[in-house]
Amino acid sequence: MRDEKALSILVVALSWQSIDEVRAYAKKHELNVPVLLGDASTQRDWKIVGFPTYYVVDGEGRVVRRDFGYSTQIGLWWRSWAYDWL
């Protein structure tokens, strides 16, 4: 089982018109995690076909779980924790 303190959640905004739009979205949804800015190449490289898409990446940089659909921050934690049981 992994160290719970090692969990980091990052959000990547892909479909945005301006940084202010991303900031407003993060504020509206009370995101308390870093929001990175991506583009079409990010979407292509990570094979994202729907929004939002989630990845759990282990300590060695391997994608160990992938999912998509709306989630709360608690839901994100659950999705990352659940891969230990899969």
N, C-alpha and C positions, 0 to 999 in steps of 0.2 A: 504494500500500500504506500502511496506517495505522501510526502510531507504537505499537509494542508496549507502551510504558510507559503509554499512555493507557487501557488496558483496566481496567475496574472491573467486579467481579461483585457483585451484590446478590441476596439471597434474600428472597422475600416469603412469609411463613407465612399461609395463608388459613384452613385448617380446624384450629382449635386451641381448647382449653378454657381454658387459662391460660398466662400468660407462662412459668411454671415448666416446663410441658410443652414449649414451644418451646425453652427453654434446654437441657432434657434431650436433646431431639432433636438440637440443634446439637452438643452435647458428644459424644453417642453416635456421630454421623457425622463428627466432627472437622472441622466447618465453621469455616474461618478467614476468613470473609467476613461483612460485616454482614447481619443478619437483620432485616427489617422486618416489621411486623405489618399484615396486610391484613384485609379483611372481604368480605362478599358483594358489595358495590358494586365493590370492586377486581376481584373475579372477573368480574363482569358487564362492567365497563368494558374489561377486557383480553381478554374473550371466551375465558376459560379453561374448557375442558371436561374436562380430565384433569390429574392430578398426576404428577410435576412437569412444569411447562411452562416453557420457556426462550425468552427473547427476546434478540436482539442489536440494540441500539439504537446508531445511529451518532452521531457528534459533533454532528449537527444535530437529534438527537431523533427520527429516523425509525427505525421498526422495519424492519430489513433482513433478519432471519431469525427464524423461529419454529419451535420443535420441542418435543417432550415425550417423557418417559421418563427412567428413572433414569440418572444420570451421576455420575462422580467429578469432583473439581475439575479434574483434567487434561482430562477429557472436556468440561467447560464451556469451558476455554481452547480446545480443539480446535474446538468448535462455533462459538465466536466468531471464530476465525481462519479457519475454512473459508469464511465468507461472502465473503472476498476473492476466492475462486476460483469462486464460483457466478455 
